[in-house]
């Protein structure tokens, strides 16, 4: 018989299993991203600004989406702060989603249902005049708004509150058993209990809601217009957000329109009027509208350059076209014409990229331009400035263009004989084979090397004497025609390079607190690999760190104090071709050299003392100090004393050399390393001397009468 305790144990195991399985599926859902679906396509995101996200039906993952994306049935769309989007359904219904808003799209055979969760939105549905036209319903909680041929604006202000304004057509507002028709230029509000309908006193006319204007100018003029009833003290308000917390500008207005120049961006606008309610003056606000302004620059062709000439002898070249991307372009079209007016277009090539490679053009002159097709009809088509280019057929083939080695390049004799060096020319479509020649004379009477190649390069590996050499190339076409010889370049074979170490200097002292240490050596005239080795013994019996690098420096962090030795070798594979001398450096915890008395710019009173004692902080790692005392300043001074001491003080007694004025004293560390003296840091301390008690002028006493015999 199972006990109660046994049953509890089984229940705990079952719960743990459920938690594990749920966690696994949650993890998979999060890390595999949105899985998508094959629901029917119901529309397109024709425009978006900033952060717009979509969630598939039966998915929990939100993904960011861009303009031009296809929207599927039962997708949920939401916008972030300062973000907005325009969704165009397949029946041409246009839905503008403002910032911080969310809708869910559900379309059946005879009905469009939009679930409006929060925020604000506007909708324009045009009737096609058919009897089979499907209706559109917007649901928000218990509220339903049904429209046909209408332009409406909705705003959800609270959990149950909903405001609807009809700018064109009509709508049916239903909630909790109530149903009211809202006619053109009327608004309705549901406060959670009842629907109230009122006529609009402040009616916005243009620009229409969610209007997108695109111009090439830095500022864009916009004409705002409206109609009013019983209005007083009118204002036009333009803001960056739909709740008008971030107001851009407020205009006091007297007429029914105003033109303002605005920078590109997204704006919200409305008008307001004063009204008296219960002997209290308040402001009445119209509904708001959204306006998006874009500075849309035309595409700019980067290549070919204007007036560029492409030469060829038998095979027409491939012409590379590249242009700058246009932010609001969906596609591009490259047009090639025989005249500047583009009335004789011979090629019209569409693409979604910003480049096209064009071939099969005959010899002649051409004009080209790029047309940017906008992502929505709200934007204008943009055309680039046209360029002129030509294809010219030549009777003679162009000579090969030499690439490597460069003119007067120096090559290592050991590397050249062991690994060889790549001789290369610029490849062309017309030339199929090349002949490379190397000579010890510039007139090529004494050929040292000649080789034919089916590619545009060869690798020359042989023993060449130290000295100067010349090379050139000639090309041949498939039908046996040959080019002229290329230019002549020279190169030199030099003895094996002696590696020169640069930093840190030999026998230097480095502060271990200032890691890493960068080892540097002189650059090589040719490309090779280097082996860097660091050891704590001069024989390199114990290598602490080594590295294979093609650079001319290498960094390493040292964790312990001590003397280190380093060297660099030239590598070819695993073979060392040459090696530098060995440098050493000392890593230690370097202490600052700190003067105690007198300090920098300190005034010293010599009246009460008969000597001057200089002092500084003692460093046990320093073997001695070089002390110097000067009269004067940093521009002009006279040395009074120079001494070497192991103490951290120096006593100066010769007061006859002192008077009031400026003085300097300096201190430099001395380290004894393997019998050699190594100088460390040097500090210079300016100070001044003065006398607080000065001797009075002498009073000479003489007799009033002096007798001289």
Secondary structure, 3 states (H helix, E strand, C coil): CCCHHHHHHHHHHHHHHHHHHHHHHHHHHHHCCCCCCCCCEEEEEEEEECCEEEECCCCCCCEECCCCCEEECCCEEEECCCCEEEEEECCCCEEEECCCCEEEEEECCCEEEEEEEEEEEEEEECCCCCCCCCEEEEEECCEEEEECCEEEEEEECCCCCEEEEEEECCEEEEECCEEEEECCCEEEEECCCCEEEEECCEEEEECCCCEEEEECCCEEEEEEEEEECCCCCCEEEEECCCCCCCEEEEEECCCCEEEEEEECEEEEEEEEEEEEECCEEEEEECCCEEEEEEECCCCCEEECCCCEEEEECCCCCCEEEEECCCCCEEEEEEEEECCCCCCCEEEEEEECCCEEEECCCCCEEEEEEEEEEECCCCCCCEECCCEEEEEEECCCCCCCCEEECCCCEEEEHHHHHHCCEEEEECCCCCEEEEEEEEECCCCCCCEEEEEEECCCEEEECCCCCCEEEEEEEEEEECCCCECCCCCCEEEEEECCCCCCEEECCCCEEEECCCCCEEEEECCCCCCCEEEEEEECCCCCCCEEEEEEECCCEEEECCCCCEEEEEEEEEEECCEEEEECCCEEEEEECCCCCCEEECCCCEEEECCCCCCEEEEECCCCCCCEEEEEEEEECCCCEEEEEEEEECCCEEEECCHHHCCCEEEEEEEEEEEEECCEEEEEEEEEEEEEEECCCCCCCCCCCCCCCCCCC
